[in-house]
Amino acid sequence: MQPAIRFDRIGLDLGGVAIYDDISFAVEKGEFVCLLGPSGCGKSTALRLMGDLLPLQRGTIEISGLPPERSWDQIAFIFQQPRLLPWRDALSNAAFGLELRHPSMPKNEREDRARRQMERVGLGRDLHKMPVMLSGGEKQRVSIARALALDPDIILMDEPFSALDPNTRVRLRDQILELWTGSGKTVVFVTHDMDEALYLADRIVVFSNKPGRIQAVLGVDHPRPREVLVDRALLARRNELIALFDELGEAKI
């Protein structure tokens, strides 16, 4: 089966700095993959290349067999910051992605699709609240609803929970897994937190320091929900990751 995403010998320089040196990896359809690595190693840059937000310099990227510039409509982004429009209510923000991508779609259809996703993320009673009235976790859930309303094949998530308090972060991790399970959607999730990667991922792609290479790809075929600091098999995987970061000269994450 053709992978959802394929990076083949990618090289990239930005501002005279080598970001990537011969990066190759693949993400299978329906897979939840975490990109893990030191800060500044190019994890988020990989998402931008997938989404055609950066031009490709060397190598080949395929999204379901197509170049990124021809497959943008298969993809939705969830960023670290929710990026809500402060003058629109929660429902209108959740529908905004559809408004941009499908401007000819009737407003009532956009709002119906957004309303269904707002209910899925637990905000069905908060549709008409303005962003200033929402907590950080609620704002991020609106951004998740906005992405899901697009019904993408692939969801790219760039450290979406890193700015939240620990309890909210744990709740949203569980909610993302619940929404993803059985959906058939492919998720690529950037993190620098190895415990988060072990909790979420089917596979973890570990990036080296710049210029980036793939340091390792680790499978995590453990049943969910997971208890990373209790399960012996997961602790063994965690120790492997710690050893990899030791090789990179990085502090334990």
TARA-V53455 format. One record per residue. RES is the residue in one letter. PHI is phi in whole degrees, 0 to 359 (* if undefined). BURIAL is # if it has 9 or more other C-alpha atoms within 8 Angstrom, else .. D_FIRST is the distance of its C-alpha to the first C-alpha in Angstrom with 2 decimals. Layout:
# TARA-V53455
[[RES:PHI:BURIAL:D_FIRST] [RES:PHI:BURIAL:D_FIRST]]
This chain:
# TARA-V53455
[[M:*:.:0.00] [Q:295:.:3.78] [P:293:#:6.27] [A:292:#:9.13] [I:221:#:11.62] [R:223:#:12.17] [F:255:#:15.76] [D:232:#:16.73] [R:55:#:20.42] [I:279:#:21.84] [G:238:#:25.64] [L:208:#:27.85] [D:235:#:31.62] [L:229:.:33.49] [G:59:.:37.27] [G:79:.:37.60] [V:252:.:35.74] [A:285:#:32.64] [I:270:#:30.03] [Y:236:#:27.01] [D:228:#:27.09] [D:65:#:23.81] [I:271:#:21.35] [S:220:#:17.73] [F:193:.:15.18] [A:224:#:11.81] [V:237:#:11.29] [E:280:#:8.33] [K:297:#:8.52] [G:80:#:11.65] [E:270:#:12.82] [F:252:#:16.49] [V:244:#:17.12] [C:257:#:20.70] [L:262:#:21.97] [L:237:#:25.20] [G:172:#:27.95] [P:298:#:31.57] [S:301:.:33.01] [G:80:.:32.64] [C:273:#:29.81] [G:106:#:27.55] [K:295:#:25.30] [S:294:.:26.28] [T:300:.:26.09] [A:300:.:22.34] [L:295:#:22.09] [R:295:#:24.42] [L:293:#:22.35] [M:299:#:19.22] [G:270:#:21.53] [D:61:#:23.27] [L:267:.:26.47] [L:228:.:27.02] [P:287:.:26.74] [L:281:.:24.48] [Q:258:.:26.77] [R:221:.:24.89] [G:95:#:21.32] [T:227:#:18.19] [I:239:#:16.51] [E:235:#:13.55] [I:246:#:12.99] [S:52:#:9.95] [G:86:#:10.64] [L:246:.:14.35] [P:292:#:17.30] [P:305:#:18.88] [E:292:.:21.82] [R:251:.:19.82] [S:231:#:17.75] [W:301:#:20.65] [D:283:.:20.79] [Q:270:.:17.52] [I:242:#:19.22] [A:227:#:22.28] [F:256:#:24.39] [I:233:#:26.57] [F:263:#:29.12] [Q:298:#:31.61] [Q:260:.:34.35] [P:296:#:33.97] [R:57:.:35.36] [L:273:.:37.09] [L:277:.:39.65] [P:293:.:42.98] [W:268:.:44.62] [R:245:#:42.02] [D:285:#:41.75] [A:299:#:38.71] [L:297:#:37.43] [S:296:#:37.88] [N:294:#:36.04] [A:293:#:33.09] [A:270:#:33.07] [F:293:#:33.52] [G:299:#:29.88] [L:295:#:29.67] [E:298:#:32.97] [L:286:.:31.70] [R:279:.:28.33] [H:230:.:29.67] [P:298:.:33.41] [S:276:.:34.02] [M:291:#:32.91] [P:302:.:36.12] [K:302:.:37.37] [N:295:.:37.62] [E:290:.:33.96] [R:301:#:32.95] [E:290:#:35.29] [D:296:.:34.14] [R:294:#:30.52] [A:294:#:31.82] [R:298:#:34.24] [R:300:.:31.59] [Q:287:#:29.73] [M:298:#:33.09] [E:293:#:33.83] [R:297:#:30.53] [V:268:#:31.48] [G:84:.:35.00] [L:241:#:36.92] [G:298:#:37.81] [R:265:.:41.51] [D:241:.:41.33] [L:301:#:40.11] [H:254:.:43.27] [K:283:#:43.92] [M:278:#:44.08] [P:308:#:42.08] [V:297:.:45.34] [M:270:.:45.68] [L:258:#:42.33] [S:286:.:41.70] [G:301:.:39.18] [G:294:#:36.72] [E:293:#:37.29] [K:300:#:36.71] [Q:292:#:33.37] [R:293:#:32.47] [V:298:#:33.41] [S:294:#:31.01] [I:293:#:28.22] [A:299:#:29.26] [R:300:#:29.29] [A:292:#:25.65] [L:293:#:24.58] [A:299:#:26.68] [L:287:#:24.43] [D:52:.:21.57] [P:282:#:19.06] [D:282:#:15.32] [I:231:#:16.04] [I:244:#:19.36] [L:255:#:20.88] [M:238:#:23.82] [D:254:#:26.42] [E:45:#:28.67] [P:289:#:29.47] [F:247:#:31.79] [S:292:.:33.64] [A:270:.:36.68] [L:260:#:37.22] [D:291:.:39.49] [P:304:.:38.04] [N:294:.:38.46] [T:295:#:36.81] [R:300:#:33.94] [V:296:.:33.32] [R:297:.:33.53] [L:288:#:31.05] [R:302:#:28.51] [D:297:.:28.77] [Q:292:#:28.55] [I:298:.:25.37] [L:297:#:23.72] [E:296:.:25.18] [L:291:.:23.93] [W:283:#:20.36] [T:302:.:20.10] [G:79:.:18.49] [S:279:.:17.95] [G:80:#:14.17] [K:279:#:15.10] [T:264:#:14.02] [V:238:#:17.20] [V:243:#:18.30] [F:237:#:21.85] [V:273:#:24.39] [T:208:#:27.17] [H:245:#:29.79] [D:253:.:30.54] [M:295:#:29.04] [D:293:.:30.10] [E:297:.:28.34] [A:298:#:25.09] [L:294:#:25.55] [Y:288:#:26.37] [L:263:#:23.37] [A:273:#:20.32] [D:281:#:17.41] [R:218:#:17.49] [I:241:#:20.24] [V:259:#:20.06] [V:262:#:23.67] [F:267:#:25.19] [S:276:#:28.34] [N:296:#:31.45] [K:293:#:31.73] [P:291:#:30.83] [G:291:#:27.55] [R:227:#:25.21] [I:277:#:22.67] [Q:285:#:25.04] [A:190:.:22.64] [V:232:#:19.49] [L:245:.:20.49] [G:278:.:18.66] [V:231:#:20.72] [D:262:.:19.82] [H:257:.:23.15] [P:296:.:23.91] [R:256:.:25.11] [P:287:.:27.78] [R:249:.:28.44] [E:239:.:31.78] [V:300:#:31.10] [L:269:.:34.72] [V:241:.:35.31] [D:290:#:32.33] [R:296:.:32.91] [A:295:.:29.28] [L:291:#:28.65] [L:297:#:31.91] [A:295:.:30.73] [R:298:#:27.62] [R:298:#:30.08] [N:296:.:32.28] [E:298:.:29.46] [L:294:#:28.99] [I:300:#:32.77] [A:296:.:32.93] [L:297:#:30.33] [F:289:#:32.44] [D:298:#:35.54] [E:297:.:34.14] [L:280:.:33.67] [G:75:.:37.26] [E:258:.:36.33] [A:293:.:38.09] [K:298:.:36.42] [I:255:.:34.55]]
